[in-house]
Amino acid sequence: MIPYRNFQKNNQSRKNEQIKAPEVRLLDEKGNNLGIVKTIEAINKARESGLDLIEISPKANPPVARIMDFGKYTYQQEKKQKDAKKKQEIGNVMKGVRIGMQTSEHDTGIKASRVDKFLKKGYKVRVELIMRGREKALEDMANTKINNFLSSLGEEHEVEQGPKKSPRGIYLILKKK
C-alpha cells in the first residue's frame, strides 16, 4: 500500500482541515507523543484547547501533526530560515583590505582594526599589498611589511592561503582561528 501524500507546492504547512491524511501521529502542546490518532479526533482535541492542528512533517508515514498556535509556529519557522540565511551568507562572502608599500603605520593600524572586525564577524579576509613599478623588485621589504601587518592584528587568525604573488603585488587570505 502506498502512503497517502498530498504535497503542497508552496512551503506553507497545512493546518486543521487542510490535512488530508486519514491518521496522524499527534504531539500535544508540550511535545508529548499521544500516538496515532484519526485526523478528525486530533482536530477536535486542538479546538478544545483553543489551538490549531499543524502538520509538521508531511513525508512521514503517518504524517506528524502538533497542537499549537499557527501564528507562533510560522514565526518560529521564519526565524529559523533567517538565521540559516545569515550563517550561509557569512561563509561565502570574502572581505578585502588593500595596503600600499608607502602606507603609513597609522593607516595600516586602522586597516588592521578593520580586518579584526571582519574576522570577529566570521568573514574571510583577503589582504592585498599593492606594489607599483619598481616596488615589485623589493620583495624583502614587501614580506616585512606583510609580517608587520599580521603582527599588528589583535584577533586570532589563521592564514588560509599563504602570501602569493599576483600581477598587482602580494596577497594572502586570512580566516578566524
Salt bridges, closest charged atoms under 4 A:
GLU17 OE2 - ARG47 NH2 2.83
GLU55 OE1 - ARG14 NE 2.54
ASP107 OD1 - HIS106 ND1 3.67
GLU128 OE1 - ARG98 NE 3.49
GLU128 OE2 - ARG126 NH2 3.89
GLU139 OE1 - LYS165 NZ 2.97
GLU160 OE1 - LYS124 NZ 3.25
GLU160 OE1 - LYS175 NZ 3.86
